[in-house]
Amino acid sequence: MKKTENKQPSGAPAIAHYSSSDMNKFGGVYATPFRNEIAGVFITELVEKYGSPLFVLSEEHLRQSVRRINRAFTTRYAKVRQAWSYKTNYINAVSAILHSEGCDAEVVSEFEYDKARRLGVPASRIFFNGPYKSRNVLTKAVKAEARIHVDHLDELALLEEVAVDLGILDFPITIRLNFDTGFAENWGRFGFNLENGQAMEAARRIAASPNLKLTGLHNHIGTFITEPRAYAVQIGIMIAFMNSVEAATDCTISTLDIGGGFASPNAMQGVSLPPEQIIPTPEQYAEAICGALAIGLKDREQQGKPLPELVLETGRAVVDEAEWLISSVIANKRLPDGKRAMVVDAGINILFTAFLYNHDVRPTRPVEGILEDTVLYGPLCMNTDVVRQSVRLPPLKVGDLLSFWPVGAYNNTQWMQFIQLRPAVVLVRQNGQVDVVRRAETLDDIEAPEHLPSDLQPDFS
Ligand SMILES: Cc1ncc(COP(=O)(O)O)c(C=O)c1O
């Protein structure tokens, strides 16, 4: 046997920077945080049974999260509805749990509308947003009396045509508004602008139509809004517009839909403070919003007008913290510049929010050793497949597991089948049972819509 065969693989020596923040006040090293269970079920058992990578949802976390938001608002304002924003996570089990908690549905496409209907949501409990609604889906939605939010004048004209064709009078609709709150950049591409008079023009067009009737106002100021006062300003502006539009067109507004945007406990990239210091609680959002409603609507009942219902389309703040992604270490590497790297089996194709957040990444067992800045690469053969630019991790072995959290918002909808198949999603039920709510994809799933003309079948004989 040659001597070299016994040698351990080696690389260039590297110096790991030992940070004082890794030590406690006695000079000892803090125990590396780890997570070995989700809602009482061991992660290793989940991975053994359902494979890696694996998305793991917790029913208990999801219910607690939506209930807390609901409680924060219903204890402060009389008429509140939560419309679950489907695009945030439309796995049926997630939507079904939220509907069982009393949520309506907020959808933004024909696909999402059909999905909600197939799940059994009555059309009257579907809030239909989005810049593109075909004649086909508008006809379905009007017939079924869904709550349609008009985005632009062309859609208004189309909707009127549909109502005329169906012989419907006074079909109640909502218009989406956009305006500047001074806090977040105005999403001016959606809805009718308030400052330049477009919104009032749309309201007059609706008032002039015997087939349509304006009953609601909608606005979504943006996403991950960490300043509750932004909503107080939003409410003030919407109420002022409600008063002017009612006076100008003799309509009655019965719904104020303030969209979504509450932040989840995730660490936004580029923000130095940790989420626990900057993310408002649901109660803080509710206090700002309901306080502004109380001020703006104080004379409304005396004027003989109904208190408008408040609609919330909260997405990420409901579901983000109820889901984890478990991924396995595939390889340890030392980069040419000396930095430590790991290859893991979950890539940006399934963890889309890695572009936005520094997720909380932890091993799933206690690991001893010096923490070191590590870049985490996914399994895709793409240079951009970086699920974390830099995270301090202890030494980990091939096969060790990492948990990424919170990942419940916008990953199971924006993920894509690219190079790798998409993994399973399991739900830990409140009784500890585990249900597969989306099985792992197979090659057959991907090829099902394809057709290979017979003369193109390769022949390698
Ligand atoms: C109209 C509308 N409502 C609700 C949401 C949900 O937003 P979030 O997840 O920030 O709560 C969005 C997201 O973009 C949206 O566009």
The ligand as an SDF file (V2000), in Angstrom:
LIG
                    3D

 16 16  0  0  0  0  0  0  0  0999 V2000
  -53.4130   43.0460   -3.2500 C   0  0  0  0  0  0  0  0  0  0  0  0
  -52.5870   42.3080   -2.2570 C   0  0  0  0  0  0  0  0  0  0  0  0
  -53.1400   41.9440   -1.0860 N   0  0  0  0  0  0  0  0  0  0  0  0
  -52.4420   41.2550   -0.1640 C   0  0  0  0  0  0  0  0  0  0  0  0
  -51.1300   40.9120   -0.3700 C   0  0  0  0  0  0  0  0  0  0  0  0
  -50.3990   40.1660    0.7080 C   0  0  0  0  0  0  0  0  0  0  0  0
  -49.3160   40.9180    1.1450 O   0  0  0  0  0  0  0  0  0  0  0  0
  -48.4160   40.5250    2.3960 P   0  0  0  0  0  0  0  0  0  0  0  0
  -47.9120   39.1490    2.1940 O   0  0  0  0  0  0  0  0  0  0  0  0
  -47.3360   41.5400    2.3910 O   0  0  0  0  0  0  0  0  0  0  0  0
  -49.2930   40.6160    3.6300 O   0  0  0  0  0  0  0  0  0  0  0  0
  -50.5030   41.2850   -1.5620 C   0  0  0  0  0  0  0  0  0  0  0  0
  -49.0940   40.9550   -1.8220 C   0  0  0  0  0  0  0  0  0  0  0  0
  -48.4280   41.4340   -2.6790 O   0  0  0  0  0  0  0  0  0  0  0  0
  -51.2550   42.0080   -2.5400 C   0  0  0  0  0  0  0  0  0  0  0  0
  -50.7120   42.3790   -3.7030 O   0  0  0  0  0  0  0  0  0  0  0  0
  1  2  1  0
  2  3  1  0
  2 15  2  0
  3  4  2  0
  4  5  1  0
  5  6  1  0
  5 12  2  0
  6  7  1  0
  7  8  1  0
  8  9  2  0
  8 10  1  0
  8 11  1  0
 12 13  1  0
 12 15  1  0
 13 14  2  0
 15 16  1  0
M  END
$$$$
